[in-house]
Amino acid sequence: MTRLGVFALTLPLLLAAGSASRAADRTITLRLGAESALALTRPFKTILIGDPGIVDVHAQNARSVLLEPLNPGATNLVFVDERSIAIANVRVLVCDGIAVRISYQDGPDCRQTPIR
C-alpha cells in the first residue's frame, strides 16, 4: 500500500477545497471507542483532515479508510484524487457514549438511538 499524505488544515481552507466533480457531502456520526470503516466509490490519493485531534484516519486501500474517533467534536475529511480533485467532503461528528456502529445522518446531532 502506498503511503498517503495526510494534512491538517483549518476550516476556511477546507471550505475552499470543493470541486464541481466531488462526491456529495455527507455527515458521519461516530462514538468514542468504536472504529468504523468508510468506503468511497472512487480511489483517493490524499486525505485532508480539518482537526486531527477529533478523528484519525487509517488508509486500508485506495478506496477505503478506517476512522478512529479520538475526542468529541466535529471535523471534515476531504478526499483528493491523483489529479488533485476533491472527490468527497465528509463531515465527521464524534460523540461521547457507548460504542455503536457507524451512523449516517443529515444533521449534526449526537442524540441518536444506538444501533443494536
HELIX and SHEET records of a PDB file:
HELIX    1   1 LEU A   11  LEU A   15  1                                   5    
SHEET    1   A 6 GLY A   5  ALA A   8  0                                        
SHEET    2   A 6 THR A  46  ILE A  49  1                                        
SHEET    3   A 6 GLY A  73  VAL A  80 -1                                        
SHEET    4   A 6 ALA A  86  CYS A  95 -1                                        
SHEET    5   A 6 ARG A  26  ARG A  31  1                                        
SHEET    6   A 6 SER A 103  GLN A 105 -1                                        
SHEET    1   B 3 SER A  36  ALA A  39  0                                        
SHEET    2   B 3 SER A  64  PRO A  69 -1                                        
SHEET    3   B 3 VAL A  55  ASN A  61 -1                                        
END                                                                             
